[in-house]
Amino acid sequence: MSDMNVAKSNLVIASLCEEFKKNNHIPQEAYSRLNVCRGLRNADGTGVLAGLTQIGNVRGYSMVDNERQPMEGQLFYRGINVEDLVRGVVEDDRFGFEEVAYLILFGQLPTKNQLAVFQDLLHENRELPKNFTEDMIIKAPSSDIMNKLARSVLVMYSYDTDPDNCSLENMLRQSIALIAQMPIIAAQAYQVKRHYFENKSMYLHIPPAGLSTAETLLYCIRKDKKYTEEEAKLLDLCLILHAEHGGGNNSAFSCRVLSSSGTDTYSAIGAALGSLKGPLHGGANLRVCNMFADIERNVKNWKDDEEVANYLRRIIRREVGDQSGKIYGMGHAIYTMSDPRAVLLKDYARALAKKTGFIDRFELIESVERLTPQVFLEEKGNTKPLCANVDMYSGLIYEMLNIPKDLYTPIFAIARMVGWCAHRIEEATLGGRIIRPAYKSLAAAESYIPLADRTE
């Protein structure tokens, strides 16, 4: 399209946008008047009960006399507190993501033999289909790795000899392959993005058998393939904490909605990836990083609580930052007093920050976490508990691990693939009905007007 035609097209689109705005408006009061649960949230902030699951559970409050009571946050995988899972892995000084994947998929902790068999199965499935790298990843580069992950998963359908079979056996086969291949796809998509969009060298490493998921990713994204055991085990911890978060989170629910229609695994997982790409979901960690970069540039004394608090006030007033009025990394839809994932990551982040020279930045994040509730109270009159969520510290950990920002959200996807596949299988095998909520139409009845009689 020529420049002239592009300009003409843009003018037409601008005109159509005005037409849309003129004919599309829903008054805010209509939502409360008609008892619409926006975001599938009740008026008291609790979630609308849309289904049942045995996979994960998120606790951030208790209900007393039909009112939410704040509590310390808890996260359970198949009934086991994630804090206990992390403690067990750390005490044994081993990698734990694969064990957690087994637990989430199959419903119980594996024995040593079961875990070894499962790990071998993942290793056997790491390799991408023949020519997939050349035809899908290299020939169709994307500036956004999440976009590439979604496209790659959808294209996997074409490489599958039995893609539409929704039997338990087939869905498990597909799920294990996707869990195994995600770190390879993410690493290769990153290398291709570097080459085509940043004019940098591209390194496509083939990981040796026997590596954990965390080791595999670090091996594939680094030029020299080198990493320390401490680095890999900290990344492994991040994967464990991101593996599952209940059926109601946006991406898992998206996966369940599509699965309820009887569609194939790749379509359902592709929808989950598209959801996670959104800045209000998986992309939130990047917004945290950008916000702190802005704070670091504009706050001269990071240790001065009053100066930090004053800048937070300006953020809330939409005077600085991205003018959203949000302090990213603070607050959660369910957690009230604490996010257990943030609590665990914070402890490890502090230790690593001392070793890597990031302690001043870590303490600045702590200050923002500590000061934000009071600032919100002063500025907005908000008296509800406000805690740091997992995004507050995950980005700093990735930065300290020298992981590129392009991979922050894809790492989330690598981990959450486990939860998505578990919810996909549960919905497809036990759900029984297509998910179909109601939307009330506010459009008034109109008569059809013949084209010749319509005026501008």
PyMOL commands that set and color helices and strands:
alter all, ss='L'
color gray80, all
select helices_A, chain A and resi 3-23+28-33+38-40+82-92+97-106+112-124+132-138+145-159+168-198+213-221+229-242+250-259+265-277+284-298+305-316+340-356+359-380+391-400+405-431+451-453
alter helices_A, ss='H'
color red, helices_A
select strands_A, chain A and resi 56-64+67-77+80-81
alter strands_A, ss='S'
color yellow, strands_A
deselect
rebuild
show_as cartoon
